[in-house]
Amino acid sequence: MADDALTPDPNVEGTPASTSQWDAADYARIGGFVPALGQAALELLDPQPGEHILDVGCGDGTLTLKIKEMGADVVGIDNSLSMIGAARAKGLDARLMDAAQLKFGEAFDAVFSNATLHWVLDKERAARAIWFALKPGGRFAGEMGGDGNLARLREALDDELVARGFGPPTYAANWYPSVEDFTAVYEQAGFKDIDARLIERPTPLEHGVAAWVITFRAGWLDRAGVPHEERQSIADAVAERVGSDMADYVRLRFIMRKPK
């Protein structure tokens, strides 16, 4: 791995197209449940030996490695320098790249994405980029946050920010679409045979709500102007408001094809 060949992380404060920032070690400790729960989406992809597969938003490469171990030739992309470093440390072909700006000289048999597309606000451009990355007849499968995802947690955080005099950011942090909205975006990009469905998946947070806030809403706290020394007390207060370590996750799982 040659980190000096990489460009700076584009996921920076004040950039509406990217709404969180990641530290690979912290994510592995607090957010390990995310790839662990991505197995169903991976089964939907059904990687075959010898296939050329793109993993959009590979993170630290946990699921990318599983695709490789199933015999596929896989390339992972992510826009976090820290995550790319962690994925490369696993021996993966991982490249610093934004999901809305895919640039490849080759085309892929399939594209996979887990827990990423809800962070990509330029959704139409991302859908088209994925379409162009696929071979004719190729499939795109994965999972993301869907309509109603984390509504209780997000409301508790914003209520706590307001109570302490911080204004939550004015633009959306995530795209949590309905099945209809998601399908419309990907149909417009050219995909066919779209099967998308919402799945309620209450998820226990092993390290608690406060740790979730610190890790998964770092970018949100940045944009709200919350000093680092105040974040733990805010996270603790959010946990008290929620009153449970169960996160109200709603996932949108999908598979579709590019016409031949």
C-alpha positions as CSV (number, residue, x, y, z in Angstrom):
1,M,0.0,0.0,0.0
2,A,1.3,3.4,-1.0
3,D,-0.7,6.0,0.8
4,D,1.5,8.8,-0.6
5,A,0.0,8.1,-4.0
6,L,-3.5,8.9,-2.7
7,T,-5.2,12.3,-2.8
8,P,-6.7,14.0,0.2
9,D,-10.0,12.7,1.5
10,P,-12.8,14.6,-0.3
11,N,-15.2,13.9,2.6
12,V,-14.5,17.3,4.2
13,E,-16.4,19.7,6.3
14,G,-18.8,21.9,4.4
15,T,-19.1,19.6,1.4
16,P,-22.8,18.8,1.0
17,A,-22.1,15.8,-1.3
18,S,-20.5,13.9,1.5
19,T,-22.2,13.9,4.9
20,S,-19.9,12.0,7.2
21,Q,-16.2,11.4,7.9
22,W,-14.7,8.1,8.8
23,D,-11.8,6.8,10.8
24,A,-11.2,3.1,9.8
25,A,-10.1,2.0,13.3
26,D,-13.0,3.7,15.0
27,Y,-15.5,2.4,12.5
28,A,-14.2,-1.2,12.9
29,R,-14.7,-0.9,16.6
30,I,-18.1,0.8,16.7
31,G,-19.6,0.0,13.3
32,G,-18.6,-3.6,12.8
33,F,-22.3,-4.6,12.8
34,V,-22.8,-2.8,9.4
35,P,-20.8,-5.2,7.2
36,A,-21.9,-8.1,9.5
37,L,-25.5,-7.4,8.6
38,G,-24.7,-7.0,4.9
39,Q,-24.6,-10.8,4.3
40,A,-28.2,-10.8,3.0
41,A,-27.3,-8.2,0.3
42,L,-24.2,-10.2,-0.5
43,E,-26.3,-13.3,-1.0
44,L,-28.5,-11.3,-3.3
45,L,-25.5,-10.4,-5.4
46,D,-24.4,-14.1,-5.5
47,P,-20.8,-13.5,-6.7
48,Q,-19.5,-16.2,-9.1
49,P,-15.9,-17.4,-9.5
50,G,-14.2,-15.4,-12.3
51,E,-16.6,-12.5,-12.3
52,H,-15.3,-8.9,-12.4
53,I,-17.1,-7.1,-9.6
54,L,-17.1,-3.5,-8.3
55,D,-17.8,-2.8,-4.6
56,V,-19.1,0.8,-4.3
57,G,-18.3,2.2,-0.9
58,C,-16.1,-0.7,0.2
59,G,-15.2,0.8,3.5
60,D,-12.5,-1.2,5.2
61,G,-13.0,-4.0,2.8
62,T,-14.8,-6.5,5.1
63,L,-17.4,-7.5,2.5
64,T,-15.1,-6.9,-0.4
65,L,-12.8,-9.6,1.0
66,K,-15.7,-12.0,1.2
67,I,-16.5,-11.4,-2.5
68,K,-12.8,-12.1,-3.3
69,E,-12.9,-15.3,-1.3
70,M,-15.8,-16.5,-3.3
71,G,-13.6,-16.5,-6.4
72,A,-14.5,-13.1,-8.0
73,D,-12.0,-10.5,-9.2
74,V,-13.1,-7.5,-7.1
75,V,-12.3,-3.8,-7.1
76,G,-13.4,-1.7,-4.1
77,I,-13.9,2.1,-4.1
78,D,-14.4,4.5,-1.3
79,N,-14.0,8.3,-0.8
80,S,-12.4,7.9,2.6
81,L,-8.6,7.8,2.7
82,S,-8.6,6.0,6.0
83,M,-11.0,3.3,4.8
84,I,-9.0,2.7,1.6
85,G,-5.9,2.2,3.7
86,A,-7.6,-0.4,5.8
87,A,-9.0,-2.2,2.7
88,R,-5.6,-2.3,1.1
89,A,-4.1,-3.7,4.3
90,K,-6.3,-6.7,3.6
91,G,-4.6,-7.2,0.3
92,L,-7.5,-5.8,-1.7
93,D,-7.5,-3.6,-4.9
94,A,-9.1,-0.6,-3.3
95,R,-9.1,2.8,-4.9
96,L,-9.9,6.3,-3.6
97,M,-12.9,7.4,-5.7
98,D,-16.4,9.0,-5.3
99,A,-19.5,6.9,-6.1
100,A,-20.8,9.7,-8.3
101,Q,-17.5,10.0,-10.2
102,L,-16.6,6.4,-11.2
103,K,-13.8,6.3,-13.8
104,F,-12.7,2.9,-15.1
105,G,-11.2,1.7,-18.3
106,E,-12.9,-1.7,-17.8
107,A,-16.5,-2.7,-17.3
108,F,-17.8,-5.0,-14.6
109,D,-20.0,-8.1,-14.6
110,A,-21.7,-6.9,-11.4
111,V,-21.7,-4.0,-8.9
112,F,-22.3,-4.3,-5.2
113,S,-22.9,-1.7,-2.6
114,N,-23.7,-2.0,1.1
115,A,-24.6,0.9,3.5
116,T,-23.2,3.5,1.2
117,L,-25.7,5.1,-1.3
118,H,-27.6,6.9,1.5
119,W,-24.5,9.0,2.0
120,V,-24.3,10.0,-1.7
121,L,-26.6,13.0,-2.2
122,D,-25.8,13.3,-5.9
123,K,-27.9,10.2,-6.4
124,E,-28.8,10.7,-10.1
125,R,-25.2,11.1,-11.0
126,A,-24.2,8.0,-8.9
127,A,-26.9,5.9,-10.6
128,R,-25.7,6.8,-14.0
129,A,-22.0,6.3,-13.0
130,I,-22.9,2.8,-11.8
131,W,-24.8,2.1,-15.1
132,F,-21.8,3.0,-17.2
133,A,-19.5,0.9,-15.0
134,L,-21.5,-2.3,-15.8
135,K,-21.3,-4.5,-18.9
136,P,-24.6,-4.9,-20.8
137,G,-26.6,-7.5,-19.0
138,G,-24.7,-6.8,-15.7
139,R,-26.5,-6.7,-12.4
140,F,-26.4,-4.2,-9.5
141,A,-27.3,-5.5,-6.0
142,G,-27.0,-4.1,-2.5
143,E,-28.5,-2.4,0.5
144,M,-28.8,1.1,1.9
145,G,-30.8,3.1,4.4
146,G,-34.5,3.4,3.3
147,D,-37.5,5.6,4.1
148,G,-37.8,6.1,7.9
149,N,-34.3,4.9,8.7
150,L,-33.0,6.0,12.1
151,A,-35.9,8.5,12.5
152,R,-35.9,8.2,16.3
153,L,-32.2,8.6,16.7
154,R,-31.9,11.4,14.2
155,E,-34.7,13.3,15.9
156,A,-33.2,12.9,19.3
157,L,-29.9,14.2,18.1
158,D,-31.4,17.3,16.5
159,D,-33.6,18.0,19.5
160,E,-30.5,17.9,21.7
161,L,-28.5,20.2,19.4
162,V,-31.3,22.7,19.3
163,A,-31.7,22.5,23.1
164,R,-28.0,23.4,23.4
165,G,-28.1,26.3,20.9
166,F,-26.7,24.5,17.9
167,G,-28.5,24.7,14.7
168,P,-28.6,21.4,12.8
169,P,-27.4,21.6,9.2
170,T,-30.0,23.0,6.8
171,Y,-29.4,20.5,4.0
172,A,-30.1,16.8,4.1
173,A,-27.6,14.5,5.7
174,N,-28.7,11.4,3.8
175,W,-30.9,10.1,1.1
176,Y,-33.3,7.6,2.7
177,P,-35.7,6.9,-0.2
178,S,-39.0,5.1,-0.5
179,V,-39.1,2.2,-2.9
180,E,-40.8,4.5,-5.5
181,D,-38.3,7.2,-5.3
182,F,-35.3,4.8,-5.5
183,T,-36.8,3.0,-8.4
184,A,-37.5,6.2,-10.3
185,V,-33.9,7.3,-10.0
186,Y,-32.5,4.0,-11.2
187,E,-35.1,3.6,-14.0
188,Q,-34.1,7.1,-15.2
189,A,-30.5,5.9,-15.3
190,G,-31.4,3.1,-17.6
191,F,-31.8,0.1,-15.3
192,K,-34.5,-2.6,-15.8
193,D,-36.0,-5.4,-13.7
194,I,-35.6,-3.4,-10.5
195,D,-36.6,-5.3,-7.4
196,A,-36.4,-3.0,-4.3
197,R,-38.0,-3.5,-0.9
198,L,-37.9,-1.8,2.5
199,I,-37.0,-4.0,5.5
200,E,-37.4,-2.9,9.1
201,R,-34.4,-4.1,11.0
202,P,-34.2,-3.0,14.6
203,T,-30.5,-3.3,15.4
204,P,-28.9,-3.5,18.9
205,L,-25.9,-1.1,19.2
206,E,-23.3,-3.1,21.1
207,H,-21.4,0.0,22.1
208,G,-24.5,2.1,22.8
209,V,-26.2,5.1,21.3
210,A,-23.5,7.6,22.5
211,A,-20.8,5.8,20.6
212,W,-23.0,5.6,17.5
213,V,-23.5,9.4,17.6
214,I,-19.8,10.1,17.9
215,T,-18.9,7.7,15.1
216,F,-21.8,7.8,12.6
217,R,-22.7,11.5,13.0
218,A,-19.3,13.1,13.1
219,G,-19.9,15.0,9.9
220,W,-23.3,16.2,11.2
221,L,-21.7,17.5,14.4
222,D,-19.0,19.2,12.3
223,R,-21.6,21.0,10.3
224,A,-23.6,22.0,13.3
225,G,-20.4,23.6,14.7
226,V,-20.2,21.4,17.8
227,P,-16.7,21.6,19.4
228,H,-15.1,18.3,20.0
229,E,-14.9,18.8,23.7
230,E,-18.8,19.0,23.9
231,R,-19.6,16.0,21.7
232,Q,-19.4,13.3,24.4
233,S,-21.9,15.1,26.6
234,I,-24.2,15.6,23.7
235,A,-23.9,12.0,22.7
236,D,-24.7,10.9,26.3
237,A,-27.7,13.2,26.4
238,V,-29.0,11.7,23.1
239,A,-28.6,8.2,24.5
240,E,-30.7,9.3,27.5
241,R,-33.4,10.8,25.3
242,V,-33.6,7.5,23.3
243,G,-33.6,5.4,26.4
244,S,-32.5,2.2,24.5
245,D,-29.5,0.8,22.7
246,M,-31.8,-0.5,19.9
247,A,-31.4,1.5,16.6
248,D,-34.4,1.9,14.4
249,Y,-32.8,0.8,11.1
250,V,-34.9,0.5,8.0
251,R,-33.0,-0.9,5.0
252,L,-33.7,-0.7,1.3
253,R,-32.5,-3.9,-0.4
254,F,-32.3,-4.1,-4.2
255,I,-31.2,-5.9,-7.3
256,M,-31.5,-4.7,-10.9
257,R,-30.0,-5.2,-14.3
258,K,-28.5,-3.1,-17.1
259,P,-30.2,-4.2,-20.4
260,K,-28.2,-6.2,-22.9
